[in-house]
């Protein structure tokens, strides 16, 4: 099978490459957030090709779609640094939305029929309600969430107008090997600077599900193989959650420190942050998929990975 | 009050100008669909200004926002010809979505705090379910609907990030004076070409609410004045519907013809058409607003308007 993975050198994309190896894989990544070392071990495979480039490079995309007839696209490329685009919404409009739109147009032009889209819990907005796939109204609070919802919107209209088939999988926070940023990273960095104290943004009560990256990949592939509507929409997640306060404690524990935890106060880490959310996973659980690791286990694995990396 | 009305020379926008006259109004319209004759009667008012230009003209927008400190923006500019963008999705991506995005950025840059956004029932998709504002998942079938939903998404994130206040009003089919296209127009045009028969796209059973344009304007203003959340989302419509078959009959009747009606068959007029929908208007009705004219009355008024126009 010919597979295009955008953002394939990134944290999540590179794991997808591992799981799909054996197929003809083309990774398109501008290495804005992705890292070549994430896919280094695949570069010598004859059926693996890495292209350094940007989805918004129209000529490059035409060349790519002309040279390979893709069976399916896994579209993971996006700006995943949510806090950043507060200062410049174009970061998300361009890298998270217009990339999707550009791909959809090439699918239309070159007759590529299937797309799997990495969406997000951030499309729902800031609410303590339990979030089923039919929840509404959708009120994203970050430009990241807005861009992903805008992407979903056009995926829907392209599916209807041009006979595409799409799987929209809405990720929660994802952690594990090759993670590049986020709360765990921040805590470790702070403690390496000053091992006596740890500043936590917000009141520490932010309470979210953290999904282990390999669970996520298995979930994506499961949904793809087991649902067959023209437009398939699934939350992917884990039925447990972790408080930011617990993450802080786990990080201190794994680093064998005795640091004191300070809270900056307020109910969220930054504007656009969603302090707490609760996924309804009945749809994907009923389809037959469950995460293997709890949210706490996933967080601990991620801490251990980052610490190993730092000492290597 | 300083008011910017984008698309103010259009079918709906020009009625809004009439209702808001007395305020300082600036209309920005590229006359792609709008017509100067719709606002001709206002051009001599000292507090009414018409600017011929495009929202995507960044320099023009900067000049405009520098010269007037707007209290509120009514953003109605869009590609409203849904069927057209099947052939070129960019029509809607640019004119319906990126226009909204550009305005939001200027609001952020120049400190304009309030926006009223003309959204649409097309964001919900093709379903026979009763459509309350909390309906999901949203699966727009036209690029027009996708662009409006993408616009709503960014309005939501801009409201959260920069302290804007927004009113999103989701329109159904709107008819009445100054209408420029749509099923009524098409029927009259066909009958003027050949008064003996009328071809109807689909099976004639498409069943939708048609809202009289003056009712719509009053609804928009009512929602604006009577809701005060940071993000206010309302369906606007009428609690009755009209079959396309009935429209055909009314047109023939009003033209005093004896034409035979032919149906092309199929459950919809074109790809991207939503053959039937049913608005839940409890939210706006509870707020205190109801349309004055039924769907059938609105359709008949629109037919009479177009016929008068043709004979003038």
Interface residues (C-beta under 8 A of the other chain):
Chain A: X86 X89 X93 X97 X101 X104 X105 X108 X123 X125 X126 X133 X134 X135 X136 X137 X138 X139 X140 X141 X142 X143 X145 X146 X147 X149 X150 X153 X154 X156 X157 X158 X160 X161 X231 X233 X271 X272
Chain B: X86 X89 X93 X97 X101 X104 X105 X108 X123 X125 X126 X133 X134 X135 X136 X137 X138 X139 X140 X141 X142 X143 X145 X146 X147 X149 X150 X153 X154 X156 X157 X158 X160 X161 X231 X233 X271 X272
